[in-house]
């Protein structure tokens, strides 16, 4: 099954959260900004410079889950991310 985003939507695969040390106290809630890899791009997001295969920091609060993927508007991509 293939999913093609419409208009300015971007389909991303969330990257696993980094493991944290047990010595550092961290809050229990998850941060709304996550690392993700772009899987598919809607036609209106292509002129904005969004590319398949590029990793981004994404605001996950603006997205809808589609199976194990997340569908977000292109303006929810906060920044490009490189390891």
C-alpha positions as CSV (number, residue, x, y, z in Angstrom):
1,X,0.0,0.0,0.0
2,X,1.4,3.4,-0.9
3,X,0.4,6.7,0.6
4,X,0.8,9.9,-1.4
5,X,0.3,13.2,0.6
6,X,-2.0,15.8,-0.8
7,X,-1.3,19.6,-1.1
8,X,1.4,20.8,1.4
9,X,1.5,17.6,3.5
10,X,4.6,15.6,4.2
11,X,4.8,11.9,5.3
12,X,7.6,11.2,7.7
13,X,8.9,8.2,9.7
14,X,9.8,9.1,13.2
15,X,13.3,8.1,14.4
16,X,13.7,6.2,17.6
17,X,14.3,8.3,20.7
18,X,17.8,8.5,22.0
19,X,18.6,6.4,25.1
20,X,19.1,8.6,28.2
21,X,21.3,8.0,31.1
22,X,19.7,6.8,34.4
23,X,21.8,9.3,36.3
24,X,20.0,12.3,34.8
25,X,16.6,13.2,36.0
26,X,14.3,13.8,33.0
27,X,10.6,14.6,32.8
28,X,8.3,11.7,32.0
29,X,6.5,13.5,29.1
30,X,7.8,13.2,25.5
31,X,9.1,16.3,23.7
32,X,6.9,17.5,20.8
33,X,9.9,18.0,18.6
34,X,11.2,14.7,17.2
35,X,13.7,13.6,14.5
36,X,12.1,12.1,11.4
37,X,13.0,11.0,7.9
38,X,10.8,12.3,5.0
39,X,9.1,9.4,3.1
40,X,6.8,11.2,0.7
41,X,6.0,14.8,-0.2
42,X,2.8,16.5,-1.4
43,X,3.0,18.5,-4.7
44,X,2.7,21.9,-2.9
45,X,5.6,21.1,-0.5
46,X,8.1,20.3,-3.3
47,X,8.6,24.0,-4.3
48,X,9.2,24.8,-0.7
49,X,12.4,22.6,-0.8
50,X,11.1,19.5,1.1
51,X,12.8,16.4,-0.2
52,X,12.3,12.6,0.2
53,X,15.1,11.0,2.2
54,X,16.1,14.1,4.1
55,X,16.0,14.0,7.9
56,X,14.1,16.9,9.7
57,X,13.2,18.0,13.2
58,X,9.4,17.8,13.2
59,X,6.7,19.2,15.5
60,X,4.6,16.0,16.1
61,X,1.7,17.8,17.7
62,X,0.5,19.0,14.3
63,X,0.5,15.6,12.7
64,X,-1.9,12.6,12.2
65,X,-0.7,9.1,12.5
66,X,-0.9,6.9,9.4
67,X,0.1,3.4,10.5
68,X,3.7,3.7,11.7
69,X,4.2,7.0,9.8
70,X,3.2,10.6,10.6
71,X,1.5,13.0,8.2
72,X,2.3,16.7,8.9
73,X,2.0,20.0,7.1
74,X,5.3,21.2,5.7
75,X,5.4,24.2,8.1
76,X,5.7,21.6,11.0
77,X,9.2,20.8,9.7
78,X,11.3,22.8,12.1
79,X,14.8,22.3,10.6
80,X,16.9,19.9,8.6
81,X,18.9,17.5,10.8
82,X,22.2,15.7,10.1
83,X,23.9,13.1,12.3
